[in-house]
Amino acid sequence: MKAHLFGFAVICLAKLQAQTVELKLASSQADDLFGGRKYDLALVIYSVPNQKRELPGRLFQIAGKLLAPVPQSEQKPLLVEAGDAVKHSAVYPVELPKVERKTRFLIRFEGAEALGLTIYPETLLQPLRDLAEKDVKLFTLTSAGELGGFLKREKVHATEIGAKVSPDFTERGIIMARKETAVTQVWPTQLLEGQALVIFYPPDADDLPRITAAPLGRGVLIQVRMRIIEKLADSPRAQENFTEIINFVCTQLNPSHPTQTP
């Protein structure tokens, strides 16, 4: 009986020694990234104190229930240098392949858990560019802040119309603003037919992210309670959500508008 317990203990110890490192993305590190770019991933590492070792890494694409190794994707080893503390941080450089659609990947390390990433193509905003050129006009108010500059950099045609919507503004299209000042100082109490006002603002601390639509005069008011605008430059998930929101607004203005997907 003692020999049996001893053997069991040896097996458990061998397993423990085989995987003495636990990895996860830091809370500040997004798991949605653009393909074709290089990133320095912020990691949190739990390991045996006073341990120094290198963990070889390999990138895999998730295809259904299978893992397909990405050709020529040998990553630099992850250097684990643990001091007296069990928990410590590290930065891991990784170069991600280009993708044509949203794709799941894993970075697998010897002796540690894998890291899951969602990789997006660089073309997420192309449907929005096409929409702004052919189907609907986009406008921004000064309160939209960095949104106007972002759309300009990404070559999405949008016109800034000042600090507020004037009473004689009759252009049809989508007007975008941020909830920063009093309602009466920024947007009108009535909209014309073919006009939509989209207000972006963060949800309250105890509120769930949501989108609401309601009539405003002969137009429609859309309230977006999600943190999107401040994330657009770096987050593909934010760009995907933004494009879907504008498509949703188009369906409110024109029920026959076909939904576009990136």
PyMOL commands that set and color helices and strands:
alter all, ss='L'
color gray80, all
select helices_A, chain A and resi 2-18+126-134+142-144+146-153+183-186+229-231+236-253
alter helices_A, ss='H'
color red, helices_A
select strands_A, chain A and resi 21-25+32-34+38-47+52-63+66-81+87-95+103-109+115-120+138-140+159-160+173-178+195-201+210-216+219-225
alter strands_A, ss='S'
color yellow, strands_A
deselect
rebuild
show_as cartoon
